[in-house]
Amino acid sequence: MYGSTMDSLEYLYPKLSKGGFCIIDDYALPGYKAAGDDFRTKHLINSELKKINWTARYWRKARVL
């Protein structure tokens, strides 16, 4: 699950509007969590990672003023 999640983030996140929300369902599973954490680290994403429920997390893409 790591590879498919990382591929999705790499290809789709640049298309996400500033101020939009990135949601990772199944974040509780190790592959999804590792991909999300690695992606955020690689791209210096510091937006707060918020909990939706026991498995899903999201963050808001920063707006550049």
C-alpha positions in Angstrom: 0.0 0.0 0.0 3.0 2.3 0.5 3.8 2.5 -3.2 0.2 3.2 -4.4 -0.3 5.8 -1.7 3.0 7.6 -2.5 2.2 7.5 -6.2 -1.2 9.1 -5.6 0.2 11.8 -3.4 3.1 12.6 -5.8 0.9 12.9 -8.9 -2.3 14.3 -7.4 -1.2 16.6 -4.6 0.3 19.2 -6.9 -3.1 19.5 -8.5 -4.8 20.1 -5.1 -5.9 23.7 -4.8 -4.2 25.7 -2.1 -6.5 25.6 0.9 -7.9 22.2 -0.2 -7.9 19.1 2.0 -5.8 16.0 1.5 -7.4 13.0 3.2 -5.7 9.6 3.8 -8.3 7.0 4.7 -6.8 3.9 6.4 -3.9 6.0 7.8 -3.9 3.6 10.7 -2.4 0.9 8.4 1.4 1.0 8.4 1.9 1.4 4.6 -0.5 4.3 4.3 0.9 6.0 7.4 4.5 5.6 6.2 3.7 7.0 2.8 1.8 10.0 4.2 4.5 10.7 6.7 7.3 10.3 4.2 5.5 12.5 1.6 4.9 15.3 4.2 8.6 15.1 5.3 9.9 15.1 1.7 7.8 18.1 0.7 8.2 20.0 4.0 4.5 20.0 4.8 3.9 21.3 8.2 0.2 21.7 8.2 -1.5 20.1 11.2 -2.4 16.4 10.6 -6.0 16.1 12.0 -7.9 13.0 13.0 -11.2 12.2 11.3 -11.8 8.9 13.0 -9.8 6.0 14.3 -8.2 5.4 10.9 -8.5 8.5 8.7 -6.4 11.7 8.8 -6.3 14.9 6.8 -4.4 18.1 6.4 -5.2 21.4 4.6 -2.8 22.5 1.9 -1.2 25.7 2.8 -2.3 28.9 1.1 0.5 31.1 -0.2 -0.3 34.7 0.2 
